[in-house]
Amino acid sequence: MNRSSSVCESIMISNDSHRTVAGFFKTWNGKNEGITMRDECIFFCTVRVRYGEVDQQGIVYNGNYAVYGDFAFCEFLRNRGCSYNDLSKTLDFEVCHKASSFEFFSSAYAEDLVEIGVKIVNIGTRSFTIGYEFRREGEDELLVYSEVVYVGYDVENRASRELTPAFVNLLTA
């Protein structure tokens, strides 16, 4: 048995579901049809794929989905009344990116309009997790699913800090 097949076997839960390496559970029948969670999203925005974000086949480089997610998070905050840059001034609060995972199901191409759905996956005492769903605008097919863990950050002490009630309210309002 080669190493990759043993890794795949170690993350299998059953025939119709799997656990990703990052530890997120999803129902999956092999064609991503079971992973439609659009109704859980609380905010949507759109980004157009630019030529410099694709390879020779016109397919978006995987790393660009992190940039698109960052854009969606900033737009989500702006939509809630506080830009990312104003977090420290307005709410006396800052966040930093702790971890992220991506599951790729299909590709976006140059000039596609990609709709990004944002949902709150978890809010803890010092961290919160945001889920991002990437689809072509007007289509149901899930291209990419990502989860990002953010941590409240104390700049002065360079350490994590508890989420403030004002920030939690901003996320959940």
N, C-alpha and C positions, 0 to 999 in steps of 0.2 A: 504494500500500500504506500503510495507516495504521500508526501507531507500535505499537499493541498487537499487531497481527498479526505485525510483524517481530520483536517481543520473543518472541512465542510460537514463531515459526519458529527463532529463535536458540537456544532452549532444548530444542527437539525433538532426540532422539537417533535414534529410529526409530519405526515405526508402533506398536510395542507397549511402548515405554518412554519415559520422559521424565526430564528433569533439572529439579528445582525451582530457582527463583531462588536459594535458599540453597545450592544445590550438592549436594543429596542425591539419590541415584539410587533409583528404585523401578520395579518392573515394574507396569504398569498397563494394563488393557484398556478403560478408560473407565468402569468401574463399581466400581472399587476392589477387585475380587475378588482381584487378584493381590497385594494388600498385606496379607495376613493373616500377621502375624509373632508372634501371641500366644505361640507356643511358645518364643520367644526372651526373653520377659519373665521376670524373676526375682523380681518382687514385684507384688502387686495390692492395691489398696484401692478403696473406693467412696465417692462423694460424692453427696448428693441435691441436685438442682438446686432452688434456692429461688426464690420468686416475684420477688425483687428482682434476680435475675440474668438475667431474660428480657425480651424486648421485648413489644409489644402482641399479637403472634401467638403468644406463649408460647415463642419460640425463644431459646436461650441466646445472649447477646451474645458475639461471638468473643473479646473480651479476657478473658473469664472463664476460658477454657481455660488461660491463663498462671497464674491463681490456682489452678486445680485442679492443674496440674502442680507448682507450688510446694508445695501441700498433700501431693501424692504423694511428692515428694522428702523432705519432713520426716518423713512416715510411714515411708518406706523407711529412712532413717537411724535412726529410733526403733526400728524392727524389728530393725536390726543392733546395737542396744545403745547408741546414742549419739544423743541428741536434737540437732537443729540448734543449739540454744542452748548445748549443752554441748561443741560441737566445739572451741572455743577453750580451754575449761577442761580438758577431758579429753585432747585430742590436740594441743593447742597449734597449732591449725590453723584457718584461716578460708577461705571461698570467696566469690567474687562472681560474679554473672551477667554473662557477656560477650555472648552472642548467642543468639537463638532464632529458630526458623522453625516455621511452622504450615501444614499442608495440611488443608483442610476438604473433607469428602466428603458429610456429611449432618449433620442437626441433632439436638441433644438439646433436650428440652422441659421446662417447669416440672414438678416432681415426679418426673422420671426419676431412677432410680439409675444413675449413670455409673460404670462400672468403669474404673479407670486402671491399665494395665499399665506397669511400669517396666523398662527394660533398659539395660544399659551398652553404649553404641555404640563408645566409644573412650576409652582412658586414655593420655594423653601424659605428658610430664615436668612440665608446668606447668598443664595443663588436662585436662578430661575432658568427655565428651559423654554425656548421658542422653537416651534416647528414651522418649516417652510415647505410649501408645495409648489412645484414649478410645472406649469402646463402652457401649451400654446394657447393664446387668447382665443376664446370661443370653443375650445375643445375640452373633452373630458379626460383624455389620456394623461396620466401622471408621468412626467418625464423624469423628475428627480424629487426625492424627499430628503430633507435635511433637518437635523435637530442641532441646535447650538445652546450650550450651557454658558450663561453669563454669571459673573460673580460681582456682588457689590464690592467696591474697591476704595480703600482709604489711601489716598495719594501720599499723604504726609508720612504714614507709617509703612507704606508699601505692603499692605496686608489686606486680606478680605475683611469685610465688615457686614453687619446685618443690613438687610434691605429696610429702608425707611418706610413707614406707613404711607407717606406722600408718594413715594415711587411705586409701591404696590398698587395704590389707588390709580396712578397713571396707567399702569399695565391693565388693570381690570375695569376701569371706568367705561 
